[in-house]
Amino acid sequence: MVDCKQVLLDLVKPIVDDPQTIRVEQRESLDENEVLLFVYAKSEDIARLIGRQGSMAMAIRNTMSIASRLEGKRISVKFESYEDAK
């Protein structure tokens, strides 16, 4: 079984300026075939993870879709800054 949460954390940590503040949470979805993953970081790092016109976010989601195929589930990745999460 693949730990999608850890895979995503290992994927995003090298991209951000402050890897110590990155947090990844897995939440329940209404769809049993979906895994919801939320990435929390500072707003500057979230901007870096999303990239121009969402290009970095799309690349991260595409990479995570490989892990989801092993699980037979769909993965949704959401990016949130700590300021938005309060």
Secondary structure as GFF3:
##gff-version 3
##sequence-region A 1 86
A	DSSP	alpha_helix	4	12	.	.	.	ID=ss1
A	DSSP	three_ten_helix	19	21	.	.	.	ID=ss2
A	DSSP	beta_strand	23	27	.	.	.	ID=ss3
A	DSSP	beta_strand	34	41	.	.	.	ID=ss4
A	DSSP	alpha_helix	43	50	.	.	.	ID=ss5
A	DSSP	three_ten_helix	52	54	.	.	.	ID=ss6
A	DSSP	alpha_helix	55	71	.	.	.	ID=ss7
A	DSSP	beta_strand	74	81	.	.	.	ID=ss8
A	DSSP	alpha_helix	82	85	.	.	.	ID=ss9
###
